[in-house]
Amino acid sequence: GLLVLDEIHEIAGSEWELRELVSLMDARYREERDTLLIGNATRDALSDLLGPSIVSRMRETGGVIEFTERFRP
């Protein structure tokens, strides 16, 4: 049930890619399925990349966890 999309910052941002991503995210939202997006981007950069529709879904059903420091064991 869980879909993990890693390296989300690597999408080119073409209209087709964004339309497909929004369609996928909307379908998972309607089906109440969990989705995890992972990327090397700041919160603002991620918002700019994904667009308002996906960001709205993220705010409504989940959130953003931003790691600002490198992990040191």
C-alpha positions in Angstrom: 0.0 0.0 0.0 2.9 2.5 0.6 4.4 4.1 -2.5 7.8 5.7 -2.0 9.1 8.1 -4.6 12.8 8.8 -4.0 14.9 11.5 -5.7 11.7 13.5 -6.4 13.9 16.6 -7.0 15.2 14.9 -10.2 12.0 15.3 -12.2 12.5 17.6 -15.1 9.3 19.5 -14.4 7.8 19.1 -17.9 4.1 19.5 -18.2 3.6 15.8 -18.9 5.6 14.8 -15.8 3.8 17.2 -13.5 0.4 16.2 -14.9 1.2 12.5 -14.4 2.5 13.1 -10.9 -0.6 15.1 -9.9 -2.8 12.4 -11.4 -1.0 9.7 -9.4 -1.1 11.7 -6.2 -4.8 12.5 -6.6 -5.7 8.9 -7.2 -3.8 7.8 -4.1 -5.4 10.6 -2.1 -8.9 9.4 -3.2 -8.0 5.8 -2.3 -6.5 7.0 1.1 -3.2 5.3 0.3 0.1 6.5 1.8 2.8 8.1 -0.3 6.2 9.2 0.7 8.2 11.7 -1.4 11.9 11.9 -0.7 14.2 14.5 -2.2 17.2 16.7 -1.7 15.4 20.0 -1.7 14.4 22.7 0.7 10.7 23.0 1.6 10.3 26.0 -0.7 12.2 24.4 -3.6 10.0 21.3 -3.2 6.9 23.4 -3.2 7.9 25.2 -6.3 8.8 21.9 -8.1 5.6 20.0 -7.1 3.1 22.8 -7.5 0.1 23.9 -5.4 -2.1 20.8 -6.0 0.4 18.3 -4.5 1.6 20.7 -1.8 -2.1 21.1 -0.7 -2.5 17.3 -0.5 0.7 17.1 1.5 -0.5 19.7 4.0 -3.9 18.2 4.3 -3.0 14.6 4.9 0.6 14.6 6.1 3.4 17.0 6.2 7.0 17.8 5.4 10.0 16.7 7.4 13.0 18.8 6.6 16.5 17.6 7.6 18.8 20.5 7.8 21.9 18.9 9.3 24.0 16.0 8.1 23.5 12.8 10.1 26.5 12.1 12.3 26.5 8.7 14.0 
